[in-house]
């Protein structure tokens, strides 16, 4: 039995600017990734779609191209910062290949799409840990929405871990 090689796994960790996702990444590094595994860890950051503004705001002022460029630059800088922080957390992994991806769209949809597209064996993501009333207030959290998709078999055989 000791001669059997461990299967190489692809583990997708969804991160954002919240501390919950960094906790999930840290948890994954301690509990899922083993020292001498040949796993591939994919760190995914999803930039939400830009809010749609009309040319005029509520007070009648025009949004300039400079303002929209500043918003886009901030979004890009934020994505790079989050990915760099995640890469620093993974710097001590030796045999594990670490990939980073920055995608655009609704995080709930993009995380599901990337899990399928990359053929991930496991998805790890953080949860805000809201109680029932707060979840009802917000209708559904991202992890709750993904959990429903998992339950209904849309994502197949992969394992989903919400930390």
ABEGO torsion letter per residue (X at the ends): XAABBBBBBBBBBBBBABAAAAAAAAAAAAAABBAABABBBBBBBBBBBBBBBBABBAAGBBBBAAAAAAAAAAAAAAAAAAAAAAAAAAAABAABBBBBBBBBEBAAAAAAAAAAAAGBABBBBBBAGBBAAAAAAAGBBAAAAAAAAAAAGAAEABBBBBX
